[in-house]
Amino acid sequence: MESSCLPATLDSLTHASEANTPSEAIYILYRILENPSSSSEALRIKELAIFKLCDLLSQEKWAEDLKNLPIQLRPFFSLIPKAKTAKIVKGIVDAVAKIPGTSDLQITLCKEIVQWTHSEERSFLRQKIEAKLAALLMEKKEYSEASTLLSRLIKEVRRLDDKLLFIEIDLLESKLHFSLKNLPKAKAALTAARTAASAFYIPTDQQGEIDLQSGILHAEEKGYKVAYSYFYEAFETFNAFSRDPKDTSSKKDPDAKAKAKAIYSLKYMLLCKIMVSQADDIAGIISSHGLEYLGPELDAMKAVADGYSRRSLKLFEIALCNFKSRHDEDPIVQCHLSSLYDTLIEQNLCRLIEPFSRVEIANIAELIELPADHVVKKLSQMILDKKFAGTLDQGAGCLVIFEDPKRDVIYPATLETISSMGKVVDSLFIRSSKIMV
């Protein structure tokens, strides 16, 4: 193939669209961008060629080519308005994000763009890319760097009064503090985002993000019923948004992104139902809302719900084991299911030891179908937490259960009487002191 440039015309774009292979179309589009013409029509055609090129490079998973594209386009950026430059650069970043396993490459790309925006004094674009960079750093668990970046961004954006970006940064800050287990600060950042969002119209997907984060924070505080309502609102938002690709409130592939968020919202709805012991409602929720989202995520929650509703530790463990990868990759689900598993073990152990005053630990382990050392550890913890009165006889390998001591009402009454007498004596002493004076 010859390396000469092609004219920046609609015919050249059509020629690229009719190419036999994506590689050929990419080569044609690159040749269009090499055209030196700077007329308004040529610039418009080049802009269309760039977006088409980003789509093709993303489809072919040519991440390195996408990463190098902003550097190649810098002469072109000097010829077009800053707003269009920002749109193109964000489009390139989003195109790289569609390629799996490119987190490190995205971070490098964002840092290169931030460095360029500093030299070009493009503050608006820099802030947008830095917000994206902070989100990527959080995904990589680089919390310290992300926190420093967000703290500086919040001060800048507050001075500029960019409400949409301010809400996005507050949401990121809430997620950051939640990841660091700092719940008060996470709630404060979310409250700031909700307050700003209530003042004017915000994009549909951003409202869904606020509702989703609200549900996560309420679930962390064991407010599962309130959390369920927030997750439901988030699901309705993302579900409607995924069915309306013409909604341009988000430029990040609305179908795929919103569908993924809808699945997460629905999964958290099911989790809340399990946590409040309403696992029987899950089948109805899936049949009415989740038929189009059926897949491993919902199958995992259905298996957990089945094990929990039957109060079967074995089924619960099988569900956790079969879908281990699904639970492990979601720390929110993992945390709540771990708590649920402990609760289920305690309930089963209490039910098993109730008829006995002395029972062999091996027998309990056999009945509950768990390793003996695991049972010993859990019984020790329950005794220390005063879930029941008893002691472990390690020499005989037995658990000794004591009867619940009956509270003697005489001692509290005696202490109250002595306290009242003390007050009377003190009062008489004060009075006598006044008389003597």
Helices and strands as residue ranges (DSSP letters): H 10-17, H 22-33, H 40-59, H 63-72, H 74-77, H 82-97, H 103-120, H 123-139, H 143-160, H 163-179, H 183-197, H 204-220, H 224-242, H 254-275, G 279-281, H 282-289, G 291-293, H 296-309, H 313-322, H 324-328, H 331-353, E 358-360, H 361-368, H 372-384, E 390-393, E 398-401, H 410-436
